Amino acid sequence: MTYRSPWLERLQAISLALPEATQQWTFEMDTFRVRTKIFVWVMENKGIDAIVIKGRPGDKEMLMSADPHRFFDTPYLGLKGWFSVRLSDDTDWDEIEDLIDTSYRLIAPKRLSARLPG
């Protein structure tokens, strides 16, 4: 059985607008990559829809302490700054766009990140 998030179109619009971003189906999950490196992946686990992204040092801890229902640790990758963000009907898509932008900037080559505003 393959899983496709009900929020996939919104995630595609945000992620694929970034320079050289692509989408790839990997391990029965949608992933968004810059060149070959993943900057977002979409997951479902025990009925929870979420994205996994990389944050700056301290982002994960700050967000998880502010709202542990929406932000939670990602097994195995949490030590490297990755964390999960629960998606729901109440999702703040401006916030998701900012988080994806940050993850992209941390993963993308500097020359590509430099093409982004700000």
N, C-alpha and C positions, 0 to 999 in steps of 0.2 A: 504494500500500500504506500502510495506517495502522498506527501502532505504539501498543500499549497495554502499559505496564509491568506485569510480574507483581506488582509491589508497589503497584499503584495503590490498592487498597482500604485498605491501611494508610496511605498518604499522604492519602487522602481523609478518613479518620477523624481524623487529626491536623490537617490544614489546615482542613477545613470546620467544625471545632469552634471556630474563632476568630471573633470578632464580625464579622458582615457578609461573611464569606469566601464566595467562589463558585468554581466550577470552569468553565473555558471551554476548548474545543478550539480551538487557534490554531496555524497553520502545521504541522499534523499532529503537534502535541504537546499534552499536557494541561498546562494552567496553572491555578494557584490565584491568585486576585486578591482584593484588598480594594478595593471600589468598582471602578475601572477599572485599578488598578495591580497588576502581577504581583509576588507575593512568593515564589513557587516555580514552577518549571516542570520538567517531567519530560522527559528526553531519552534518546535512544539514539544512540550514535555508534560505529561500527565494533565493534559487539557489546558495548559498555559501556553498562550502565544507570546513570543518574545523575540527581540533582536539581541544579538550579542555584538558589542562594540568595544573599542579600546578607548580609554580615557587618559587624560593627563594625570600625573602623580597627584593623588589626593581626591580626584573627582569621584572615584568609586566609593570611597569611604564617606565623603560628604553626602552624596546622593542617597546611599543606602541608609545612612542615619536619619536623613530628612524624610524619606518615604520608603521604608523597607518592604512595603507591599508592591511597589512599582519597580524598584531597583534591587537586584539581588546578585549574589556572587555567582560566577561562572566556574563550575568545577574544572580543575586542571589549569585553566588559563587566568584565574583570578590573581595569582601572584604576579602576572605580567601586565596587570592594569586593565584586563578585560572584565566586563561585567554585563549583566543581562538587564533588559528593560522590558517589562510586561506591556503588551499592547492590549487595548480594550476599546470599547465604544467611547470611553472618556479620554483617550489619548490626546495629549497636547502635541499636535503635529509640528508646531513651530519649535518646540523643545526637541523633538525627535530630529528635525532637520539640523539643529545646532549640534546635537550629539553625533550625528552621522558626519557632519562637516569636520568636527574635531577628530573623529576616528580616521577619516580619510587623510587629514593633514599629518597625523602621526604615522601613517603607513606609507603614504605616497612618497615618491622621490621628491626631494626639495624643489626641483625645477617645476614639477607639476603643482605642488602646493603653492608655489610663488605666483601661479597664474590666477589664484583665487583672490577675491577682494578681502581686505582686512588683514 
